[in-house]
Amino acid sequence: MDHRTHPIARPPLPPFTPETAVQKVRMAEDAWNTRDPERVSRAYSEDSRWRNRAEFPVGRAEIVAFLQGKWARELDYRLIKELWACAENRIAVRFAYEWRDDAGNWFRSHGNENWEFDEHGLMRLRFASINDQPIRASDRKFHWPQGPRPAEHPGLSQLGL
């Protein structure tokens, strides 16, 4: 069967409970921390629509291109997401990520995302609002090795973010 019309399910599936929403959020965080655009794109439906700042990618190919550009500019990227709310097939998250530009200037980007999932657990809508805060390297809080955040590393609430 054609995988575009019969996608592989990405559990947990909606309707979400607070527990399954936390799982979905952590899975997204872990994937984004790999900085692998192809891997990240597989969590989104083939026709997924995004609003990310002033960019509006549609579909996996545009999502991959967007992420390639993002991680070419945002170096040493590390992200933490936290569940804000969930209902049925929707999840709201808040997040912060730290990164530096190619001149060595550090930033902490804060934001909120609203997600809507299809019945297969693929995200079909993603609306992100993001603000960038310049920080000193000494103010960084996300110091784990590149890749997913270790289980013992504090989350946003524990870090006071």
Secondary structure, DSSP 8 states (H G I E B T S, - for coil): --TTTS----SS-SS--HHHHHHHHHHHHHHHHHT-HHHHHTTEEEEEEEEETTB--BHHHHHHHHHHHHHHHSEEEEEEEEEEEEETTEEEEEEEEEEE-TTS-EEEEEEEEEEEE-TTS-EEEEEEEEEEEEE-GGG----S-SSS--TTS--HHHHT-
